Amino acid sequence: MRDASVHDGETVSYGAQVRAYGRYEKVTSGTNKHGWNRTRAELETERIAQQIDRGTWVPPRLEPREDRLEEAMATLGVQVDETFRVFAKRWWRSKQFGLDPDTINDYQWRLGYLQRFFDRYRLSEITPRLVDRFRDELHEQAETIRRAQERASTENGRRPLMERSPTSAAVPTSAGAGRFRTRRSTR
């Protein structure tokens, strides 16, 4: 049985290391903020030991990923069946206090893009493939805007006032004050 204080000094995490099927397995029970205490964690460890003796216990590392995801989200207080919109509103309410006004504006701008795409999805429906589709759509939007700027500047016989993609920073061009060119990120 082990219990450890988390970085905030108030939260205590409970867990155990058990020997099962020829190796040691780490089992995390929960935190005091989620109703766990030493007695409850010891009872849980005893229950796991009984399952190991019967040969019915499955180590967390071997559980299906979806089961682990649902359990982790529940520990954080997130319901897997809620929509991204509900989750994002709750997340934003908890994060916005104490931030710089510029940081708030930046987060709202970024969150707006995420909400326009993911609002209708439940958290359980958001997969890596869907995130890739979101990224591809953002890239297509940036390309469409860039081409429109190029057409407008060619028609007017001058360079665009600003060239910028979501992954680059705007910097002044050599064409003069108030004009920008794209500096690509080196990351």
C-alpha positions as CSV (number, residue, x, y, z in Angstrom):
1,M,0.0,0.0,0.0
2,R,1.3,3.4,-0.9
3,D,0.0,6.9,-0.4
4,A,1.6,10.0,-1.8
5,S,1.0,13.7,-1.6
6,V,0.4,15.5,-4.9
7,H,2.1,18.8,-5.7
8,D,-0.6,21.0,-4.1
9,G,0.0,19.7,-0.6
10,E,-3.6,18.8,0.0
11,T,-4.3,16.0,-2.4
12,V,-3.3,12.5,-1.4
13,S,-3.1,9.7,-4.0
14,Y,-3.6,6.1,-3.0
15,G,-2.4,3.0,-4.8
16,A,-0.6,-0.3,-4.4
17,Q,1.9,-2.5,-6.1
18,V,0.7,-6.1,-6.3
19,R,2.4,-9.2,-7.6
20,A,0.3,-11.0,-10.2
21,Y,1.1,-13.5,-13.0
22,G,4.8,-13.4,-12.3
23,R,5.3,-9.6,-12.3
24,Y,4.7,-6.6,-10.2
25,E,1.7,-4.4,-11.2
26,K,1.1,-0.8,-10.2
27,V,-2.5,-0.1,-9.3
28,T,-3.8,3.4,-8.7
29,S,-6.9,3.7,-6.5
30,G,-7.7,7.4,-6.4
31,T,-7.3,10.6,-4.4
32,N,-8.8,11.9,-1.2
33,K,-10.6,14.5,-3.3
34,H,-12.5,11.7,-5.0
35,G,-13.4,10.0,-1.7
36,W,-10.5,7.7,-1.2
37,N,-8.7,7.2,2.1
38,R,-6.2,4.6,3.4
39,T,-8.8,2.2,4.6
40,R,-10.7,2.2,1.4
41,A,-7.5,1.8,-0.6
42,E,-6.5,-1.2,1.6
43,L,-9.9,-2.8,1.0
44,E,-9.5,-2.3,-2.7
45,T,-6.0,-3.9,-2.6
46,E,-7.5,-6.8,-0.7
47,R,-10.2,-7.2,-3.3
48,I,-7.6,-7.2,-6.0
49,A,-5.5,-9.8,-4.1
50,Q,-8.6,-12.1,-3.9
51,Q,-9.2,-11.7,-7.7
52,I,-5.5,-12.5,-8.3
53,D,-5.9,-15.7,-6.2
54,R,-8.9,-16.7,-8.2
55,G,-7.2,-15.8,-11.5
56,T,-9.9,-13.3,-12.5
57,W,-8.0,-10.0,-12.1
58,V,-6.9,-8.2,-15.3
59,P,-4.0,-5.7,-14.8
60,P,-4.8,-2.1,-15.8
61,R,-2.1,-2.3,-18.5
62,L,-4.0,-5.1,-20.2
63,E,-7.5,-3.6,-20.0
64,P,-8.9,-2.3,-23.3
65,R,-7.9,1.3,-23.9
66,E,-11.5,2.5,-24.0
67,D,-12.1,1.2,-20.5
68,R,-9.0,3.0,-19.2
69,L,-10.0,6.2,-21.0
70,E,-13.4,6.2,-19.5
71,E,-12.0,5.5,-16.0
72,A,-9.4,8.3,-16.3
73,M,-12.0,10.8,-17.6
74,A,-14.4,9.9,-14.7
75,T,-11.5,10.5,-12.2
76,L,-11.1,14.0,-13.7
77,G,-14.9,14.6,-13.4
78,V,-15.5,14.4,-17.1
79,Q,-18.4,12.4,-18.5
80,V,-17.4,10.6,-21.6
81,D,-20.9,11.0,-23.1
82,E,-21.0,14.8,-22.8
83,T,-20.5,16.9,-25.9
84,F,-17.4,18.8,-26.6
85,R,-19.4,22.0,-26.2
86,V,-20.3,21.2,-22.6
87,F,-16.7,20.1,-21.8
88,A,-15.2,23.2,-23.4
89,K,-17.4,25.6,-21.5
90,R,-16.6,23.9,-18.2
91,W,-12.9,23.8,-19.0
92,W,-12.9,27.5,-20.1
93,R,-14.7,28.6,-16.9
94,S,-12.1,26.9,-14.8
95,K,-9.1,28.2,-16.7
96,Q,-9.8,31.8,-17.6
97,F,-9.3,33.4,-14.1
98,G,-6.0,34.9,-13.4
99,L,-4.9,35.0,-17.1
100,D,-3.5,37.9,-19.0
101,P,-6.0,39.7,-21.2
102,D,-3.8,38.8,-24.3
103,T,-3.8,35.1,-23.2
104,I,-7.6,35.1,-22.7
105,N,-8.0,36.5,-26.3
106,D,-5.6,34.0,-27.7
107,Y,-7.4,31.0,-25.9
108,Q,-10.8,32.3,-27.0
109,W,-9.6,32.6,-30.6
110,R,-8.2,29.0,-30.5
111,L,-11.2,27.6,-28.7
112,G,-13.5,29.2,-31.3
113,Y,-11.8,27.1,-34.0
114,L,-12.2,23.9,-31.9
115,Q,-15.8,24.6,-31.1
116,R,-16.8,25.3,-34.7
117,F,-15.5,21.8,-35.6
118,F,-16.0,19.6,-32.5
119,D,-19.1,21.1,-30.8
120,R,-21.5,18.5,-32.2
121,Y,-19.3,15.5,-31.2
122,R,-19.4,13.6,-28.0
123,L,-16.0,13.3,-26.3
124,S,-16.1,9.5,-26.9
125,E,-16.4,10.2,-30.6
126,I,-13.3,12.3,-30.9
127,T,-10.6,10.1,-32.3
128,P,-7.1,10.7,-33.7
129,R,-8.6,10.3,-37.2
130,L,-11.2,13.1,-36.5
131,V,-8.4,15.4,-35.1
132,D,-6.4,14.8,-38.3
133,R,-9.5,15.8,-40.3
134,F,-9.8,19.0,-38.3
135,R,-6.2,19.8,-38.9
136,D,-6.6,19.1,-42.6
137,E,-9.6,21.4,-42.8
138,L,-7.7,24.2,-41.0
139,H,-4.9,23.8,-43.5
140,E,-7.3,24.0,-46.5
141,Q,-8.9,27.2,-45.0
142,A,-5.5,28.8,-44.6
143,E,-4.6,27.9,-48.2
144,T,-7.9,29.4,-49.5
145,I,-7.3,32.6,-47.6
146,R,-3.7,32.8,-48.9
147,R,-4.8,32.3,-52.5
148,A,-7.5,34.9,-52.2
149,Q,-5.0,37.4,-50.8
150,E,-2.6,36.6,-53.7
151,R,-5.4,37.2,-56.2
152,A,-6.5,40.4,-54.6
153,S,-2.9,41.7,-54.5
154,T,-2.2,40.8,-58.1
155,E,-5.4,42.5,-59.3
156,N,-4.4,45.6,-57.4
157,G,-0.8,45.4,-58.5
158,R,0.7,45.3,-54.9
159,R,1.7,42.8,-52.3
160,P,-0.7,41.6,-49.6
161,L,-0.7,43.6,-46.3
162,M,-0.2,40.4,-44.3
163,E,0.7,36.8,-45.1
164,R,0.0,34.5,-42.2
165,S,-0.9,30.9,-41.6
166,P,-2.1,29.5,-38.2
167,T,1.4,28.0,-37.7
168,S,3.6,31.0,-38.5
169,A,4.3,34.4,-37.1
170,A,3.6,37.6,-39.0
171,V,6.7,39.8,-39.5
172,P,7.2,43.0,-41.6
173,T,8.1,42.6,-45.2
174,S,10.7,44.6,-47.0
175,A,8.0,46.3,-49.0
176,G,7.6,48.9,-46.2
177,A,6.0,49.7,-42.9
178,G,2.7,48.0,-42.1
179,R,3.3,45.1,-44.6
180,F,4.1,41.6,-43.4
181,R,5.7,38.4,-44.7
182,T,5.5,34.9,-43.2
183,R,8.3,33.6,-41.0
184,R,8.0,29.9,-40.7
185,S,8.2,28.3,-37.3
186,T,11.4,26.1,-36.8
187,R,9.6,23.7,-34.6
